[in-house]
Structure formats: structure tokens, C-alpha cells
């Protein structure tokens, strides 16, 4: 348990240092494998002009690069705050074994980082969401999926 606190403390330090450095929001994350930090990330949304540069995503990218893999099974992520929907999706796609977080999404909302509207959007019918979506050319897209299914040189993930 002491080791877990050490890793969480590192994630929180990354979040805290972001305030002074003005890289982005006050969020940090570390990825741990076999008791060692293999990836670090801090929010870089404003410094990189990248709305996907959240701390968790940056930590996943860093760990994947350091481990030379796209699959982070056997790893845990420590995030300074409960992940937003995008980051939670990335955590699942990366196949991390466990998520630890410090602050809650309600704590983040008090600091004007409120993602509750996204959760609400997911539950609305597509036609009622704030970003309209329309399906086009499904038949062509299905052809590409069929090519993928038939391909002998694909790398499944």
C-alpha cells in the first residue's frame, strides 16, 4: 500500500507542477509495471494545442513508447483525478490492469473541469445530441472491414 501511495504522490506532483509550468490543467498520471514507473504524463492541452493531450493519454503514450508496445497489460495507472470519458476509454483500449485515482470528477467540476455533459450526451439518442451526426457510405466502410477480416498480414489488437 505504501508503494501505491508513492506512485499516486508522483501523479499528484505532476499535476501540481503543471500549474506553475502552465502546460495545461492540473492533472498528472503515471503508469507502473512490476513496481516501477514506466510512463509519465501531465495535461498538455493548452501547451500542445491538443484537446486529447490529457495526463492519462500522455502517460499511456509515454509508457507504450518506453515499453515498445500498444498493449499495457500487466500495468497500472495512477491518475491525480478520476479520468474523463476519453481517458477512461483510452485506459480500456490500452488494457491496463488497474486504475487508481485521487480526486473525483466532482472535485474536477468544482475547478471548472466538468465532463458530466459528455456522460449525458452518451445516453441521448444520436439525433438529440449537441453535435449532429450523420451516417454516410456505410457500404464502402464495410468493404474495408471485409478486407481487414481477409488480410493475412494484420496485427490484431
MDTraj code that builds the backbone (N, CA, C; nanometers):
import mdtraj as md
import numpy as np

residues = "UNK UNK UNK UNK UNK UNK UNK UNK UNK UNK UNK UNK UNK UNK UNK UNK UNK UNK UNK UNK UNK UNK UNK UNK UNK UNK UNK UNK UNK UNK UNK UNK UNK UNK UNK UNK UNK UNK UNK UNK UNK UNK UNK UNK UNK UNK UNK UNK UNK UNK UNK UNK UNK UNK UNK UNK UNK UNK UNK UNK UNK UNK UNK UNK UNK UNK UNK UNK UNK UNK UNK UNK UNK UNK UNK UNK UNK UNK UNK UNK UNK UNK UNK UNK UNK UNK UNK UNK UNK UNK UNK UNK UNK UNK UNK UNK UNK UNK UNK UNK UNK UNK UNK UNK UNK UNK UNK UNK UNK UNK UNK UNK UNK UNK UNK UNK UNK UNK UNK UNK UNK UNK UNK UNK UNK UNK UNK UNK UNK UNK UNK UNK UNK UNK UNK UNK UNK UNK UNK UNK UNK UNK UNK UNK UNK UNK UNK UNK UNK UNK UNK UNK UNK UNK UNK UNK UNK".split()
xyz = np.array([
    [0.0833, -0.1205, 0.0000],
    [0.0000, 0.0000, 0.0000],
    [0.0867, 0.1255, 0.0000],
    [0.1982, 0.1195, 0.0707],
    [0.2892, 0.2343, 0.0756],
    [0.3419, 0.2664, -0.0636],
    [0.3709, 0.1597, -0.1402],
    [0.4183, 0.1761, -0.2774],
    [0.3120, 0.2475, -0.3619],
    [0.1867, 0.2100, -0.3449],
    [0.0774, 0.2742, -0.4187],
    [0.0704, 0.4228, -0.3879],
    [0.0887, 0.4591, -0.2624],
    [0.0862, 0.5999, -0.2237],
    [0.2017, 0.6758, -0.2889],
    [0.3158, 0.6106, -0.3003],
    [0.4321, 0.6723, -0.3648],
    [0.4008, 0.7047, -0.5120],
    [0.3364, 0.6114, -0.5797],
    [0.3030, 0.6332, -0.7210],
    [0.1961, 0.7414, -0.7367],
    [0.0964, 0.7385, -0.6461],
    [-0.0073, 0.8414, -0.6524],
    [0.0522, 0.9780, -0.6220],
    [0.1429, 0.9815, -0.5279],
    [0.2088, 1.1078, -0.4947],
    [0.2819, 1.1630, -0.6178],
    [0.3434, 1.0770, -0.6958],
    [0.4129, 1.1205, -0.8177],
    [0.3132, 1.1783, -0.9183],
    [0.1978, 1.1154, -0.9336],
    [0.0942, 1.1663, -1.0241],
    [0.0453, 1.3035, -0.9781],
    [0.0262, 1.3179, -0.8488],
    [-0.0204, 1.4454, -0.7937],
    [0.0871, 1.5530, -0.8096],
    [0.2135, 1.5166, -0.7926],
    [0.3224, 1.6126, -0.8140],
    [0.3238, 1.6623, -0.9593],
    [0.2991, 1.5728, -1.0530],
    [0.2926, 1.6129, -1.1945],
    [0.1784, 1.7117, -1.2168],
    [0.0654, 1.6858, -1.1513],
    [-0.0494, 1.7768, -1.1626],
    [-0.0160, 1.9133, -1.1041],
    [0.0455, 1.9112, -0.9882],
    [0.0793, 2.0357, -0.9193],
    [0.1812, 2.1176, -0.9990],
    [0.2806, 2.0509, -1.0546],
    [0.3832, 2.1237, -1.1305],
    [0.3260, 2.1849, -1.2577],
    [0.2163, 2.1307, -1.3044],
    [0.1536, 2.1848, -1.4251],
    [0.0963, 2.3243, -1.4022],
    [0.0604, 2.3548, -1.2808],
    [0.0057, 2.4869, -1.2502],
    [0.1134, 2.5925, -1.2718],
    [0.2312, 2.5666, -1.2186],
    [0.3413, 2.6621, -1.2323],
    [0.3920, 2.6684, -1.3768],
    [0.4041, 2.5527, -1.4407],
    [0.4587, 2.5465, -1.5773],
    [0.3578, 2.5918, -1.6829],
    [0.2300, 2.5938, -1.6484],
    [0.1221, 2.6343, -1.7384],
    [0.1187, 2.5506, -1.8670],
    [0.1405, 2.4192, -1.8514],
    [0.1310, 2.3277, -1.9658],
    [-0.0129, 2.2962, -2.0016],
    [-0.0995, 2.3035, -1.9023],
    [-0.2392, 2.2670, -1.9197],
    [-0.3034, 2.2584, -1.7830],
    [-0.4093, 2.1813, -1.7740],
    [-0.4823, 2.1692, -1.6489],
    [-0.4040, 2.0959, -1.5413],
    [-0.4536, 2.1003, -1.4175],
    [-0.3843, 2.0418, -1.3033],
    [-0.4052, 1.8906, -1.2912],
    [-0.3523, 1.8190, -1.3888],
    [-0.3706, 1.6738, -1.3927],
    [-0.2384, 1.6052, -1.4233],
    [-0.2145, 1.4921, -1.3544],
    [-0.0943, 1.4127, -1.3773],
    [-0.1279, 1.2653, -1.3677],
    [-0.0443, 1.1832, -1.4304],
    [-0.0656, 1.0381, -1.4267],
    [0.0671, 0.9659, -1.4458],
    [0.0781, 0.8502, -1.3828],
    [0.1933, 0.7628, -1.4037],
    [0.1429, 0.6212, -1.4290],
    [0.2207, 0.5479, -1.5067],
    [0.1908, 0.4074, -1.5337],
    [0.3032, 0.3249, -1.4739],
    [0.2634, 0.2188, -1.4039],
    [0.3566, 0.1363, -1.3282],
    [0.3488, -0.0081, -1.3764],
    [0.4669, -0.0680, -1.3938],
    [0.4761, -0.2107, -1.4257],
    [0.5824, -0.2719, -1.3356],
    [0.5466, -0.3802, -1.2720],
    [0.6394, -0.4515, -1.1844],
    [0.7052, -0.3586, -1.0812],
    [0.6266, -0.2676, -1.0260],
    [0.6752, -0.1809, -0.9201],
    [0.7631, -0.0658, -0.9659],
    [0.7673, -0.0409, -1.0975],
    [0.8489, 0.0695, -1.1494],
    [0.7639, 0.1574, -1.2407],
    [0.7867, 0.2880, -1.2341],
    [0.7170, 0.3803, -1.3241],
    [0.7744, 0.3635, -1.4644],
    [0.6845, 0.3346, -1.5596],
    [0.7259, 0.3149, -1.6990],
    [0.6693, 0.4231, -1.7908],
    [0.5819, 0.5076, -1.7370],
    [0.5245, 0.6153, -1.8170],
    [0.4757, 0.7276, -1.7283],
    [0.4965, 0.8492, -1.7763],
    [0.4513, 0.9680, -1.7031],
    [0.3755, 1.0572, -1.8004],
    [0.2780, 1.1292, -1.7452],
    [0.2066, 1.2251, -1.8279],
    [0.1480, 1.3366, -1.7444],
    [0.1498, 1.4541, -1.8015],
    [0.0796, 1.5675, -1.7408],
    [-0.0067, 1.6292, -1.8496],
    [-0.1099, 1.6962, -1.8081],
    [-0.2009, 1.7583, -1.9045],
    [-0.1252, 1.8627, -1.9860],
    [-0.1365, 1.8520, -2.1196],
    [-0.0685, 1.9444, -2.2090],
    [-0.1648, 2.0002, -2.3143],
    [-0.2905, 2.0079, -2.2791],
    [-0.3925, 2.0535, -2.3743],
    [-0.3589, 2.1911, -2.4299],
    [-0.3299, 2.2868, -2.3431],
    [-0.3079, 2.4241, -2.3902],
    [-0.1681, 2.4452, -2.4463],
    [-0.0680, 2.3785, -2.3921],
    [0.0686, 2.3979, -2.4420],
    [0.0906, 2.3285, -2.5759],
    [0.0163, 2.2215, -2.6015],
    [0.0295, 2.1485, -2.7281],
    [-0.0835, 2.1807, -2.8259],
    [-0.1793, 2.2638, -2.7833],
    [-0.2981, 2.2889, -2.8655],
    [-0.3601, 2.1582, -2.9130],
    [-0.3762, 2.0659, -2.8169],
    [-0.4263, 1.9318, -2.8459],
    [-0.5288, 1.8929, -2.7397],
    [-0.6574, 1.8927, -2.7746],
    [-0.7593, 1.8599, -2.6751],
    [-0.7532, 1.7165, -2.6252],
    [-0.6745, 1.6294, -2.6906],
    [-0.6601, 1.4917, -2.6435],
    [-0.5372, 1.4727, -2.5549],
    [-0.4613, 1.5771, -2.5293],
    [-0.3357, 1.5659, -2.4529],
    [-0.3610, 1.5695, -2.3026],
    [-0.4546, 1.4884, -2.2572],
    [-0.4818, 1.4751, -2.1143],
    [-0.3699, 1.3934, -2.0501],
    [-0.3543, 1.4061, -1.9211],
    [-0.2444, 1.3404, -1.8491],
    [-0.2446, 1.1892, -1.8695],
    [-0.3610, 1.1266, -1.8602],
    [-0.3687, 0.9818, -1.8743],
    [-0.3276, 0.9372, -2.0147],
    [-0.3738, 1.0105, -2.1152],
    [-0.3389, 0.9772, -2.2531],
    [-0.1884, 0.9967, -2.2749],
    [-0.1342, 1.1046, -2.2205],
    [0.0092, 1.1298, -2.2336],
    [0.0902, 1.0199, -2.1632],
    [0.0442, 0.9758, -2.0482],
    [0.1133, 0.8686, -1.9758],
    [0.1061, 0.7373, -2.0542],
    [-0.0089, 0.7091, -2.1131],
    [-0.0236, 0.5883, -2.1952],
    [0.0721, 0.5948, -2.3140],
    [0.0752, 0.7084, -2.3825],
    [0.1666, 0.7238, -2.4968],
    [0.3108, 0.7044, -2.4544],
    [0.3485, 0.7636, -2.3401],
    [0.4851, 0.7543, -2.2903],
    [0.5206, 0.6102, -2.2537],
    [0.4306, 0.5411, -2.1841],
    [0.4563, 0.4024, -2.1443],
    [0.4659, 0.3115, -2.2670],
    [0.3779, 0.3303, -2.3629],
    [0.3818, 0.2475, -2.4844],
    [0.5127, 0.2675, -2.5598],
    [0.5573, 0.3909, -2.5664],
    [0.6852, 0.4196, -2.6322],
    [0.7999, 0.3541, -2.5555],
    [0.8003, 0.3710, -2.4233],
    [0.9087, 0.3160, -2.3410],
    [0.9121, 0.1641, -2.3420],
    [0.7943, 0.1011, -2.3498],
    [0.7860, -0.0451, -2.3476],
    [0.7796, -0.1055, -2.4879],
    [0.7714, -0.0193, -2.5884],
    [0.7639, -0.0632, -2.7286],
    [0.6474, -0.1598, -2.7525],
    [0.5285, -0.1163, -2.7073],
    [0.4085, -0.1975, -2.7225],
    [0.2854, -0.1079, -2.7225],
    [0.1756, -0.1603, -2.7766],
    [0.0482, -0.0888, -2.7699],
    [-0.0441, -0.1517, -2.6667],
    [0.0038, -0.2554, -2.5986],
    [-0.0764, -0.3294, -2.5033],
    [-0.0114, -0.3171, -2.3651],
    [-0.0798, -0.2525, -2.2729],
    [-0.0234, -0.2285, -2.1397],
    [-0.0776, -0.3243, -2.0347],
    [-0.1097, -0.4476, -2.0764],
    [-0.1461, -0.5490, -1.9778],
    [-0.0288, -0.5663, -1.8822],
    [-0.0611, -0.5882, -1.7564],
    [0.0434, -0.6010, -1.6558],
    [0.0826, -0.4679, -1.5944],
    [0.0160, -0.3612, -1.6373],
    [0.0459, -0.2272, -1.5860],
    [-0.0740, -0.1702, -1.5108],
    [-0.0453, -0.0730, -1.4251],
    [-0.1479, 0.0007, -1.3518],
    [-0.1285, 0.1485, -1.3811],
    [-0.2372, 0.2236, -1.3747],
    [-0.2279, 0.3686, -1.3918],
    [-0.2724, 0.4372, -1.2639],
    [-0.1975, 0.5392, -1.2273],
    [-0.2277, 0.6242, -1.1121],
    [-0.2550, 0.7627, -1.1676],
    [-0.3756, 0.8123, -1.1479],
    [-0.4160, 0.9421, -1.2010],
    [-0.4514, 1.0353, -1.0861],
    [-0.4120, 1.1601, -1.1002],
    [-0.4388, 1.2568, -0.9935],
    [-0.5873, 1.2858, -0.9781],
    [-0.6661, 1.2475, -1.0790],
    [-0.8109, 1.2705, -1.0743],
    [-0.8817, 1.1585, -1.1494],
    [-1.0043, 1.1345, -1.1131],
    [-1.0881, 1.0374, -1.1824],
    [-1.0905, 1.0713, -1.3317],
    [-1.0602, 0.9774, -1.4182],
    [-1.0488, 1.0071, -1.5614],
    [-1.1806, 1.0498, -1.6268],
    [-1.1670, 1.1364, -1.7259],
    [-1.2811, 1.1777, -1.8083],
    [-1.3196, 1.0607, -1.9002],
    [-1.4304, 1.0701, -1.9716],
    [-1.4716, 0.9603, -2.0598],
    [-1.3666, 0.9238, -2.1649],
    [-1.2998, 1.0224, -2.2240],
    [-1.1978, 0.9943, -2.3245],
    [-1.0831, 0.9148, -2.2631],
    [-1.0349, 0.9598, -2.1478],
    [-0.9222, 0.8924, -2.0827],
    [-0.9610, 0.7538, -2.0339],
    [-1.0815, 0.7403, -1.9830],
    [-1.1274, 0.6090, -1.9388],
    [-1.1319, 0.5135, -2.0580],
    [-1.1789, 0.5623, -2.1721],
    [-1.1779, 0.4805, -2.2932],
    [-1.0364, 0.4404, -2.3319],
    [-0.9422, 0.5345, -2.3247],
    [-0.8026, 0.5053, -2.3584],
    [-0.7444, 0.4021, -2.2618],
    [-0.7811, 0.4095, -2.1353],
    [-0.7332, 0.3142, -2.0352],
    [-0.7808, 0.1735, -2.0702],
    [-0.9070, 0.1627, -2.1113],
    [-0.9583, 0.0320, -2.1526],
    [-0.8894, -0.0160, -2.2811],
    [-0.8746, 0.0715, -2.3803],
    [-0.8084, 0.0334, -2.5059],
    [-0.6640, -0.0099, -2.4819],
    [-0.5962, 0.0528, -2.3874],
    [-0.4575, 0.0175, -2.3572],
    [-0.4485, -0.1125, -2.2767],
    [-0.5618, -0.1582, -2.2261],
    [-0.5708, -0.2824, -2.1493],
    [-0.4922, -0.2793, -2.0176],
    [-0.4946, -0.1643, -1.9539],
    [-0.4315, -0.1534, -1.8224],
    [-0.5050, -0.2430, -1.7225],
    [-0.4310, -0.2987, -1.6290],
    [-0.4900, -0.3914, -1.5328],
    [-0.5727, -0.3230, -1.4248],
    [-0.5296, -0.2031, -1.3830],
    [-0.5979, -0.1382, -1.2718],
    [-0.5803, 0.0123, -1.2793],
    [-0.6810, 0.0823, -1.2316],
    [-0.6823, 0.2280, -1.2257],
    [-0.6931, 0.2711, -1.0797],
    [-0.6041, 0.3609, -1.0404],
    [-0.6124, 0.4275, -0.9108],
    [-0.6287, 0.5760, -0.9397],
    [-0.7158, 0.6452, -0.8680],
    [-0.7300, 0.7895, -0.8864],
    [-0.7461, 0.8575, -0.7524],
    [-0.7071, 0.9851, -0.7475],
    [-0.7127, 1.0625, -0.6233],
    [-0.8417, 1.1454, -0.6201],
    [-0.8430, 1.2604, -0.6887],
    [-0.9623, 1.3446, -0.6905],
    [-1.0753, 1.2794, -0.7694],
    [-1.1965, 1.3268, -0.7435],
    [-1.3136, 1.2736, -0.8149],
    [-1.3543, 1.3674, -0.9278],
    [-1.4443, 1.3193, -1.0136],
    [-1.4944, 1.4049, -1.1214],
    [-1.5712, 1.5244, -1.0636],
    [-1.6295, 1.5090, -0.9447],
    [-1.6973, 1.6217, -0.8798],
    [-1.5968, 1.7258, -0.8307],
    [-1.4818, 1.6789, -0.7822],
    [-1.3750, 1.7716, -0.7429],
    [-1.3284, 1.8513, -0.8641],
    [-1.3126, 1.7825, -0.9768],
    [-1.2688, 1.8482, -1.1003],
    [-1.3735, 1.9495, -1.1472],
    [-1.4998, 1.9141, -1.1349],
    [-1.6073, 2.0042, -1.1779],
    [-1.6040, 2.1348, -1.0989],
    [-1.5702, 2.1278, -0.9709],
    [-1.5608, 2.2488, -0.8890],
    [-1.4512, 2.3420, -0.9394],
    [-1.3510, 2.2850, -1.0084],
    [-1.2413, 2.3648, -1.0644],
    [-1.2668, 2.3957, -1.2127],
    [-1.3926, 2.3831, -1.2542],
    [-1.4361, 2.4104, -1.3924],
    [-1.3858, 2.3092, -1.4947],
    [-1.3629, 2.1852, -1.4513],
    [-1.3329, 2.0743, -1.5418],
    [-1.4479, 1.9745, -1.5297],
    [-1.5617, 2.0115, -1.5849],
    [-1.6841, 1.9331, -1.5694],
    [-1.7121, 1.8552, -1.6977],
    [-1.7049, 1.7230, -1.6885],
    [-1.7323, 1.6397, -1.8052],
    [-1.8674, 1.5686, -1.7965],
    [-1.9512, 1.6102, -1.7021],
    [-2.0810, 1.5441, -1.6858],
    [-2.1675, 1.5567, -1.8117],
    [-2.1500, 1.6660, -1.8863],
    [-2.2304, 1.6831, -2.0076],
    [-2.1996, 1.5737, -2.1097],
    [-2.0758, 1.5240, -2.1112],
    [-2.0395, 1.4179, -2.2062],
    [-2.1114, 1.2886, -2.1681],
    [-2.1114, 1.2559, -2.0395],
    [-2.1835, 1.1370, -1.9948],
    [-2.3317, 1.1474, -2.0317],
    [-2.3896, 1.2654, -2.0168],
    [-2.5307, 1.2855, -2.0524],
    [-2.5519, 1.2676, -2.2026],
    [-2.4576, 1.3189, -2.2825],
    [-2.4678, 1.3062, -2.4288],
    [-2.4699, 1.1588, -2.4709],
    [-2.3889, 1.0753, -2.4069],
    [-2.3826, 0.9332, -2.4424],
    [-2.5187, 0.8661, -2.4307],
    [-2.5996, 0.9122, -2.3354],
    [-2.7289, 0.8497, -2.3111],
    [-2.8407, 0.9030, -2.4005],
    [-2.8138, 1.0085, -2.4759],
    [-2.9159, 1.0646, -2.5648],
    [-2.9179, 0.9900, -2.6979],
    [-3.0353, 0.9834, -2.7616],
    [-3.0382, 0.9306, -2.8984],
    [-2.9507, 1.0195, -2.9882],
    [-2.8883, 0.9624, -3.0885],
    [-2.7947, 1.0375, -3.1723],
    [-2.8555, 1.1667, -3.2256],
    [-2.9805, 1.1647, -3.2596],
    [-3.0461, 1.2826, -3.3153],
    [-3.0688, 1.3953, -3.2155],
    [-3.0524, 1.3679, -3.0874],
    [-3.0745, 1.4688, -2.9838],
    [-2.9449, 1.5219, -2.9230],
    [-2.8314, 1.4731, -2.9685],
    [-2.7031, 1.5173, -2.9134],
    [-2.6670, 1.6557, -2.9642],
    [-2.5820, 1.7246, -2.8906],
    [-2.5464, 1.8619, -2.9273],
    [-2.4581, 1.8691, -3.0513],
    [-2.3880, 1.7608, -3.0841],
    [-2.3118, 1.7542, -3.2088],
    [-2.3873, 1.6604, -3.3028],
    [-2.4464, 1.7152, -3.4083],
    [-2.5214, 1.6300, -3.5019],
    [-2.4284, 1.5288, -3.5693],
    [-2.4793, 1.4100, -3.5934],
    [-2.4021, 1.3091, -3.6656],
    [-2.4899, 1.2459, -3.7729],
    [-2.4268, 1.2152, -3.8860],
    [-2.4971, 1.1536, -3.9976],
    [-2.4107, 1.0417, -4.0542],
    [-2.4744, 0.9328, -4.0885],
    [-2.4021, 0.8205, -4.1463],
    [-2.3969, 0.8352, -4.2972],
    [-2.2778, 0.8138, -4.3545],
    [-2.2574, 0.8210, -4.4989],
    [-2.1722, 0.7025, -4.5446],
    [-2.2017, 0.6476, -4.6579],
    [-2.1192, 0.5499, -4.7287],
    [-2.0834, 0.4262, -4.6467],
    [-2.1805, 0.3728, -4.5730],
    [-2.1568, 0.2542, -4.4918],
    [-2.1063, 0.1383, -4.5762],
    [-2.1608, 0.1220, -4.6966],
    [-2.1209, 0.0088, -4.7809],
    [-1.9703, 0.0096, -4.8095],
    [-1.9130, 0.1269, -4.8337],
    [-1.7686, 0.1382, -4.8577],
    [-1.6897, 0.1043, -4.7310],
    [-1.7383, 0.1496, -4.6172],
    [-1.6712, 0.1213, -4.4907],
    [-1.6734, -0.0287, -4.4610],
    [-1.7842, -0.0940, -4.4886],
    [-1.7949, -0.2381, -4.4661],
    [-1.6972, -0.3135, -4.5567],
    [-1.6778, -0.2641, -4.6798],
    [-1.5789, -0.3259, -4.7695],
    [-1.4395, -0.3229, -4.7069],
    [-1.4035, -0.2125, -4.6428],
    [-1.2721, -0.2015, -4.5786],
    [-1.2626, -0.2999, -4.4622],
    [-1.3687, -0.3114, -4.3828],
    [-1.3677, -0.4093, -4.2742],
    [-1.3534, -0.5510, -4.3296],
    [-1.4217, -0.5806, -4.4392],
    [-1.4097, -0.7129, -4.5014],
    [-1.2663, -0.7390, -4.5468],
    [-1.2008, -0.6358, -4.6019],
    [-1.0599, -0.6503, -4.6413],
    [-0.9737, -0.6814, -4.5186],
    [-1.0015, -0.6130, -4.4087],
    [-0.9275, -0.6372, -4.2845],
    [-0.9460, -0.7830, -4.2388],
    [-1.0699, -0.8286, -4.2424],
    [-1.1004, -0.9655, -4.1996],
    [-1.0216, -1.0657, -4.2841],
    [-1.0115, -1.0402, -4.4141],
    [-0.9432, -1.1316, -4.5061],
    [-0.7910, -1.1164, -4.5048],
    [-0.7403, -1.0064, -4.4555],
    [-0.5970, -0.9792, -4.4595],
    [-0.5180, -1.0798, -4.3751],
    [-0.4085, -1.1280, -4.4323],
    [-0.3235, -1.2221, -4.3597],
    [-0.2070, -1.1514, -4.2904],
    [-0.1872, -1.0233, -4.3182],
    [-0.0738, -0.9526, -4.2579],
    [-0.1176, -0.8441, -4.1608],
    [-0.2332, -0.8621, -4.0964],
    [-0.2800, -0.7645, -3.9968],
    [-0.2213, -0.7976, -3.8602],
    [-0.2138, -0.6961, -3.7790],
    [-0.1708, -0.7131, -3.6398],
    [-0.2941, -0.6881, -3.5525],
    [-0.3559, -0.7943, -3.5023],
    [-0.4768, -0.7757, -3.4196],
    [-0.4444, -0.7004, -3.2898],
    [-0.5431, -0.6263, -3.2419],
    [-0.5264, -0.5582, -3.1131],
    [-0.6542, -0.5456, -3.0406],
])
top = md.Topology()
chain = top.add_chain()
for i, resn in enumerate(residues, 1):
    res = top.add_residue(resn, chain, resSeq=i)
    for name in ("N", "CA", "C"):
        top.add_atom(name, md.element.get_by_symbol(name[0]), res)
traj = md.Trajectory(xyz[None], top)
